[in-house]
Amino acid sequence: MGTFTDVPMSPSVLAMRRCALGVSVLEDMDIRPHATGLSLPGVRPLRVGWPEVRRALAGADPESDAGRARVAAWLRLRRWVADRHLEELGPHVRPYAVYVEDADHPGLDWVRVRVLGDTIDVGIGLVGSDPSDLDRVVPLPQRIAELAGLEAALETWWPSQLVYLERMGALAVDRMQRDPSPTIRPMGDCDVLTLLASRTFRAALVDSHDGMRPIAVPTRSRGWLELRAIDPAFALVAAHLATAAERGLPRPALITREEVVVVRDGGVPVEIVLRDPAPVTKERHLRPVHFR
């Protein structure tokens, strides 16, 4: 590992340096810090300046677990993209949706489509870039794409991703018609949250329900349509306890053909459940739940 020069550094840069050192040790990444940023050795050596590290942090404390996780993810993706030629990247491109207020939102410059309702943003992601889960799709931040010279490629890739999204939505509808279930599962490389961005999928869900339907998508891997059959606090607690990478919508939502609207915030679910346990009832046909 390289060493820093004796050039004076601001407290913020020192914190980012400690963050980089932590990422190097905890994630076993070859990172060589210097006075103006980081170097990532490889076939194509990369220089990552402190302003780019600050952007990767996206407001997180550099010395927090969240900060180290964001920097590690950014550097890993930066290295992965730089090691591949343009024609190699194309087959890895996928559509990807995020909740508009997600702490790990890639930024407004990444957004290609915002679904009506101000709940879901959709942009370009990559599958196969996460060595811990090659089936996972991760968003490709606009800045990483620009640094790799992919601006023109993004414009070429996006129309085909819209087609892919609607095709996966149609396949998900076919599956639900063959095997009716209140549970929604991913289809292809589109997780449940991304499927909600498909107009084909939304239309099929609401056409038999007067044009509007409630849904809970606490995690990217599962969603529920029949909310009357689950505990009212379940979706809130599941979203609260999910990891940042797996979290979907923090609260249930209402969907129509055109919109996805998350319901109003009603408090911290875990505190509600722990503070105010459900009453015990002797009637076997009644479930011990609170309705709020």
C-alpha positions, 0 to 999 in steps of 0.5 A: 500500500502506498503512503501519503506525502507530507502535504497538509490535508483538511479534516474532511480529506483526512476522514476520507483517507481513513475511510479508504484505508478501512475499505482497503482492509475490510474489503480486501481491495488494492487501494493506494492513497496519495495526497490528491486522491486514490489510485486503483492498480490494474490493467488500466490504472485509475485515479480517483480524486477526493471530490469523486470520493466525496460524491461516492459518499453521498453525504454519509459520514466517511468513517461510518459503516454506510460511508465505507460501504458506499465508497467500496461499492463505488470503487468496485464498480469503477474498477469493473467498468474500466476493465471492460470494453464497450462491447462487453458491457452491453450484455450486462445493462439492465433497467433498475428502479429505486425509491425516490427518497432512498439514501442510496439513490444514484442521483438525479443525473442518473434518472431516465424516467420518474414514474408518475406519483413521485415514488419510483425513479428508473435508470440504467443498472449493470448485472454481474458486477457484484462479486458477492452476488453476480445475479444482483443488478446495481445502478450505474451512476452517471459520473462513473459512466462519464469517467468511462466515456459511456455517455453515447452508449447510455443513449443507445442502451436505454431504449432497449432497456425500456423494451426489456422492462415491459417484456419482463412485466408481461412475463410476470403477468403471464406467471401470475395468470398461470399460478395466481398468488398474492405474492410478487416475485422478481422476473428475469433481472427485474426485481419487484420494485423494478417491475412496478415501473412497467406499465404492462405489469401495473395495468394487469394488476389494477384492471380487475380492481377498479383501476387502483390497488394497494401493494407492499414492496418492503424488499426487492425480492418480494411484494404483496397484493392482498394487504388484508391478509398480512399484519398491518405492521409487517410491511413497515417492519420488513422494510425497516429491517432490510439491508440497504441493498435489498430495501424496496419501499418503506411503506405500502403504496397505491398503484394505478396504470400510470402511477405509484404513490407511497402512503403517508409516513405514520411513524417508526414501525419498530418502535410502535410494535415494541412499545405497544404489543398487540392484545391477547385475545381468546377468539381463535378466529381473530389475529392479535393485531393493531390497526392504525 
